[in-house]
Amino acid sequence: MSAVGVLGGGAWGTALAQMLASDRRNVLLWARETELVEEINTKHTNSLFLPSASLAPTIRATSELADLAECEAVLAVTPAQHLGSVLDALPTKPRDLILCSKGIEATTGRLMNDVAQDAAPESDIAILSGPTFAHEVADGLPTAVTLACGGGEEQWQRIKPVIARPQFRPYYSDDVVGAEIGGAVKNVLAIACGVVDGLGLGQNARAALIARGYAEMLRFGEELGARGETLAGLCGLGDLVLTCSSTSSRNFSLGKALGEGQSPAELMADRHTVAEGAHTAPVLSQLAHDRDIAMPIVEAVNTLLGGAPAKEVVSRLLARPLRAEHGPAA
């Protein structure tokens, strides 16, 4: 049984490594920080990103990308904005490259699948996405995800035994674009829900925002070729509900702090871990504008991150003209 590779030693990468090692499989975890590599290998902990976990002894960490050459399957869990540079630097591309980062490349507007295909054209690309808090996955709590395989059924049959565990259940899809869009858009909507919580606007407002945000996700996804059924599943609606409802979500926590009056610049400069929605919001708003897709909540989050007061942004949303609930401009 060959080792599985994990690119990225943050909370999510470490949690996935822990899950993969739950059947005593060897897992090779790449991290940039040499001190973190040493800690994982000697103490079997990651106090920097996932302090609650006692890591399996079959997890070995490395700071050398070349070490992953032995892995036929690699899970890429780097922050979305760094995925391209890390894959470019990976000397040997794996047969199966499973993307676990959620976002849109800010400088180009590309989905992660497009970034990976350019950097590793010889690899079969899959997307792993769904409602997943890292600490729960690391603790072995039941989790279900979408595994969208660009290589179709053949790739699914090849990698499902690599990914699936009794407590970690993947569901097959071939809708790579849908799986990507669900994960990227929900990060921005989670910031909006955090703002609602920070302003104390109540549960009614948050439920309405989740529903209207989901409508925006559908409009954007279907315009880019995603299937509605994919976005109604684990990687879309499921992930949206989870991250819009808990301070365990980095994006929700960022929005909550914004709603409480903290400045975007201070929050982004001071955050130890990445709230990917803050990077996605500007490019997503621009893509929607360019394609004439109505996404007022995404636009509001982008305005808020630009420094507009939270109460003012919410007031503008509430002052929008009344419309039919369903339709292209709803």
C-alpha positions as CSV (number, residue, x, y, z in Angstrom):
1,M,0.0,0.0,0.0
2,S,1.7,3.2,-1.2
3,A,1.7,6.4,0.9
4,V,-0.9,9.1,0.2
5,G,0.5,12.6,-0.1
6,V,-1.1,15.7,1.5
7,L,0.1,19.1,0.3
8,G,-0.4,21.6,3.1
9,G,0.1,21.4,6.9
10,G,-2.6,23.7,8.0
11,A,-5.7,22.7,10.0
12,W,-7.5,21.1,7.0
13,G,-4.5,19.4,5.6
14,T,-3.6,17.9,8.9
15,A,-7.1,16.8,9.6
16,L,-7.2,15.0,6.2
17,A,-3.9,13.4,7.0
18,Q,-5.3,12.2,10.3
19,M,-8.4,10.8,8.6
20,L,-6.4,9.0,5.9
21,A,-4.1,7.5,8.6
22,S,-7.1,6.1,10.6
23,D,-6.7,2.7,8.9
24,R,-2.9,2.8,9.6
25,R,-2.1,3.8,6.0
26,N,1.2,5.7,5.6
27,V,0.5,9.4,4.9
28,L,3.2,11.9,3.8
29,L,2.3,15.5,4.9
30,W,4.2,18.4,3.2
31,A,4.4,21.6,5.2
32,R,6.4,24.8,4.5
33,E,7.4,25.4,8.2
34,T,10.4,23.3,9.1
35,E,9.7,23.6,12.8
36,L,6.2,22.2,12.2
37,V,7.6,19.3,10.3
38,E,9.9,18.5,13.2
39,E,7.0,18.8,15.7
40,I,4.8,16.4,13.7
41,N,7.6,13.9,13.3
42,T,8.8,14.0,16.9
43,K,5.7,14.9,19.0
44,H,2.9,13.8,16.6
45,T,1.1,17.2,17.2
46,N,0.4,20.3,15.2
47,S,0.2,23.0,17.9
48,L,0.3,25.8,15.3
49,F,-2.9,24.9,13.3
50,L,-4.7,21.9,14.9
51,P,-3.6,21.8,18.6
52,S,-6.5,19.5,19.6
53,A,-5.3,16.5,17.6
54,S,-2.9,13.7,18.7
55,L,-1.7,12.6,15.3
56,A,-1.3,9.1,14.1
57,P,2.2,7.6,14.1
58,T,1.9,6.7,10.4
59,I,1.8,10.4,9.4
60,R,5.3,11.6,8.4
61,A,5.9,15.2,7.6
62,T,8.4,16.7,5.1
63,S,9.3,20.1,3.8
64,E,10.7,18.7,0.6
65,L,8.2,18.6,-2.3
66,A,10.4,16.0,-4.1
67,D,9.5,13.4,-1.3
68,L,5.9,13.2,-2.7
69,A,7.2,11.5,-5.8
70,E,6.4,8.2,-4.1
71,C,2.7,9.0,-3.9
72,E,0.4,8.1,-6.7
73,A,-2.4,10.1,-5.1
74,V,-1.9,13.6,-3.6
75,L,-4.4,15.8,-1.8
76,A,-3.7,19.5,-2.4
77,V,-4.8,21.5,0.6
78,T,-2.7,24.7,0.2
79,P,-4.6,28.0,0.4
80,A,-6.3,28.6,-2.9
81,Q,-4.2,31.6,-3.8
82,H,-1.0,29.6,-3.5
83,L,-2.1,26.4,-5.2
84,G,-0.6,27.3,-8.6
85,S,2.8,28.1,-7.3
86,V,3.0,25.0,-5.1
87,L,2.0,22.7,-8.0
88,D,4.4,24.4,-10.3
89,A,7.2,23.6,-7.8
90,L,6.1,20.0,-7.4
91,P,8.8,18.1,-9.3
92,T,6.8,14.9,-9.9
93,K,3.1,15.2,-10.6
94,P,0.9,12.5,-9.2
95,R,-1.4,10.3,-11.3
96,D,-4.4,11.5,-9.2
97,L,-4.4,15.1,-7.8
98,I,-7.3,15.7,-5.5
99,L,-8.0,19.4,-4.8
100,C,-9.3,20.3,-1.4
101,S,-8.8,24.1,-1.5
102,K,-11.9,26.2,-2.0
103,G,-11.6,29.5,-3.8
104,I,-11.0,31.4,-7.1
105,E,-7.6,32.6,-8.1
106,A,-7.8,36.3,-7.4
107,T,-5.3,37.4,-10.1
108,T,-6.8,35.4,-12.9
109,G,-10.4,34.5,-12.0
110,R,-9.6,30.8,-12.6
111,L,-11.2,28.0,-10.7
112,M,-8.8,25.6,-8.9
113,N,-9.4,22.9,-11.4
114,D,-8.1,25.2,-14.2
115,V,-5.1,26.2,-12.1
116,A,-4.2,22.5,-11.5
117,Q,-4.7,21.5,-15.1
118,D,-2.3,24.1,-16.2
119,A,0.3,23.2,-13.6
120,A,-0.1,19.4,-13.8
121,P,-1.6,18.6,-17.2
122,E,-0.7,14.9,-17.0
123,S,-2.6,14.4,-13.7
124,D,-6.2,13.4,-13.4
125,I,-7.9,16.1,-11.3
126,A,-10.6,15.5,-8.7
127,I,-12.4,17.9,-6.3
128,L,-13.1,17.0,-2.7
129,S,-15.6,19.4,-1.2
130,G,-18.4,19.4,1.3
131,P,-19.4,20.4,4.9
132,T,-16.2,19.8,6.8
133,F,-14.9,21.4,9.9
134,A,-11.2,20.3,10.3
135,H,-11.4,19.5,14.0
136,E,-14.4,17.2,13.6
137,V,-12.8,15.3,10.7
138,A,-9.6,14.9,12.8
139,D,-11.7,13.7,15.8
140,G,-13.2,11.0,13.6
141,L,-16.8,12.3,13.6
142,P,-19.0,11.3,10.7
143,T,-18.5,13.4,7.6
144,A,-19.8,13.2,4.0
145,V,-18.3,14.9,1.0
146,T,-18.6,15.3,-2.7
147,L,-15.7,13.7,-4.7
148,A,-16.0,15.1,-8.2
149,C,-13.7,13.3,-10.6
150,G,-12.5,14.9,-13.8
151,G,-11.4,11.4,-14.8
152,G,-14.9,10.1,-14.5
153,E,-15.9,6.6,-13.2
154,E,-12.5,5.2,-13.8
155,Q,-10.8,7.7,-11.5
156,W,-13.6,7.3,-9.0
157,Q,-13.0,3.6,-8.8
158,R,-9.3,4.2,-8.4
159,I,-9.4,6.8,-5.7
160,K,-12.5,6.0,-3.6
161,P,-10.6,3.4,-1.6
162,V,-7.9,6.0,-1.0
163,I,-10.3,8.5,0.4
164,A,-13.2,6.6,1.9
165,R,-13.2,5.6,5.6
166,P,-16.0,4.4,7.8
167,Q,-16.4,7.9,9.3
168,F,-15.6,9.7,6.0
169,R,-18.0,9.0,3.2
170,P,-17.4,10.4,-0.3
171,Y,-20.2,10.6,-2.9
172,Y,-19.3,10.5,-6.6
173,S,-19.9,13.3,-9.1
174,D,-18.5,14.1,-12.4
175,D,-19.5,17.8,-12.1
176,V,-16.1,19.3,-11.3
177,V,-17.2,22.9,-12.0
178,G,-20.2,22.5,-9.7
179,A,-18.2,21.1,-6.8
180,E,-15.7,24.0,-7.2
181,I,-18.3,26.8,-7.3
182,G,-20.2,25.5,-4.3
183,G,-17.0,25.6,-2.2
184,A,-15.9,29.0,-3.5
185,V,-19.2,30.9,-3.3
186,K,-20.1,29.6,0.2
187,N,-17.0,31.2,1.7
188,V,-18.2,34.6,0.7
189,L,-21.7,34.0,1.9
190,A,-20.4,32.8,5.2
191,I,-18.8,36.2,5.7
192,A,-22.2,37.8,5.1
193,C,-23.8,35.5,7.7
194,G,-21.1,36.4,10.2
195,V,-21.9,40.1,9.7
196,V,-25.6,39.4,10.4
197,D,-24.6,37.7,13.7
198,G,-22.1,40.5,14.6
199,L,-24.8,43.1,14.1
200,G,-27.3,41.1,16.1
201,L,-29.9,41.0,13.3
202,G,-31.3,37.6,14.4
203,Q,-32.0,34.1,13.2
204,N,-34.7,35.2,10.7
205,A,-32.2,37.4,8.9
206,R,-29.5,34.7,8.8
207,A,-32.0,32.1,7.4
208,A,-33.1,34.5,4.7
209,L,-29.5,35.3,3.8
210,I,-28.6,31.6,3.4
211,A,-31.6,31.1,1.1
212,R,-31.0,34.2,-1.0
213,G,-27.3,33.4,-1.0
214,Y,-28.0,29.9,-2.3
215,A,-30.0,31.5,-5.1
216,E,-26.9,33.6,-6.1
217,M,-24.8,30.4,-6.0
218,L,-27.2,28.7,-8.3
219,R,-27.3,31.6,-10.8
220,F,-23.5,31.8,-10.9
221,G,-23.0,28.1,-11.1
222,E,-25.5,27.4,-13.8
223,E,-24.0,30.3,-15.9
224,L,-20.6,28.6,-15.7
225,G,-22.0,25.1,-16.6
226,A,-22.5,23.6,-13.1
227,R,-25.5,21.4,-12.5
228,G,-28.2,22.6,-10.1
229,E,-28.3,19.1,-8.5
230,T,-24.7,19.3,-7.6
231,L,-25.1,22.7,-5.9
232,A,-28.1,21.3,-4.0
233,G,-25.8,18.6,-2.6
234,L,-23.0,18.3,0.0
235,C,-20.6,20.6,-1.8
236,G,-23.1,23.4,-2.3
237,L,-26.1,23.7,0.1
238,G,-24.6,21.3,2.6
239,D,-21.4,23.3,2.9
240,L,-23.3,26.6,2.9
241,V,-25.5,25.7,5.8
242,L,-22.5,24.5,7.9
243,T,-20.2,27.5,7.3
244,C,-23.0,30.1,7.7
245,S,-23.9,28.8,11.1
246,S,-20.8,28.5,13.3
247,T,-17.8,30.5,14.5
248,S,-15.8,27.4,13.7
249,S,-15.9,28.8,10.2
250,R,-13.0,31.2,9.6
251,N,-15.2,33.1,7.1
252,F,-18.1,33.4,9.5
253,S,-15.8,34.6,12.3
254,L,-14.3,37.2,10.0
255,G,-17.8,38.5,9.1
256,K,-18.9,38.5,12.7
257,A,-15.9,40.7,13.6
258,L,-16.7,43.0,10.8
259,G,-20.3,43.3,12.0
260,E,-19.0,44.1,15.4
261,G,-17.2,47.1,14.0
262,Q,-13.6,45.9,13.5
263,S,-11.8,47.1,10.3
264,P,-11.1,44.7,7.4
265,A,-7.5,45.8,7.2
266,E,-6.7,45.0,10.8
267,L,-8.6,41.7,10.7
268,M,-6.8,40.5,7.5
269,A,-3.4,41.6,8.8
270,D,-3.9,39.9,12.1
271,R,-5.5,36.6,11.1
272,H,-3.3,33.5,11.7
273,T,-5.3,31.3,9.3
274,V,-6.8,32.1,5.9
275,A,-10.4,33.3,5.5
276,E,-10.5,32.4,1.8
277,G,-13.7,34.2,1.2
278,A,-12.0,37.6,1.7
279,H,-9.8,36.8,-1.3
280,T,-12.6,35.3,-3.4
281,A,-15.2,38.1,-2.9
282,P,-13.5,40.7,-5.2
283,V,-12.9,38.4,-8.1
284,L,-16.3,36.7,-7.7
285,S,-18.0,40.1,-7.7
286,Q,-16.1,41.1,-10.8
287,L,-16.9,37.8,-12.6
288,A,-20.6,38.2,-11.8
289,H,-20.5,41.8,-13.1
290,D,-18.8,40.8,-16.3
291,R,-21.4,38.1,-16.9
292,D,-24.3,40.2,-15.8
293,I,-25.2,37.8,-13.0
294,A,-27.2,39.3,-10.1
295,M,-25.2,38.6,-6.9
296,P,-26.1,41.4,-4.5
297,I,-25.0,39.6,-1.4
298,V,-21.6,38.9,-2.9
299,E,-21.3,42.5,-4.0
300,A,-22.2,43.7,-0.5
301,V,-19.5,41.5,1.0
302,N,-17.0,42.9,-1.4
303,T,-18.1,46.5,-0.6
304,L,-17.8,45.7,3.1
305,L,-14.3,44.3,2.7
306,G,-13.4,47.5,0.9
307,G,-14.1,49.4,4.2
308,A,-17.7,50.4,4.0
309,P,-19.5,50.3,7.4
310,A,-21.5,47.1,8.0
311,K,-24.7,48.8,9.0
312,E,-24.6,50.9,5.8
313,V,-24.0,47.9,3.6
314,V,-26.9,46.0,5.2
315,S,-29.2,49.0,4.8
316,R,-28.4,49.1,1.1
317,L,-29.3,45.5,0.7
318,L,-32.6,46.0,2.5
319,A,-33.4,49.0,0.3
320,R,-33.2,47.0,-2.9
321,P,-36.4,47.1,-5.0
322,L,-38.9,44.3,-4.3
323,R,-38.9,41.5,-6.9
324,A,-40.2,38.1,-7.7
325,E,-38.4,35.4,-5.6
326,H,-37.2,33.5,-8.6
327,G,-35.7,34.8,-11.8
328,P,-32.5,36.0,-13.4
329,A,-32.5,39.3,-11.5
330,A,-33.9,38.1,-8.2
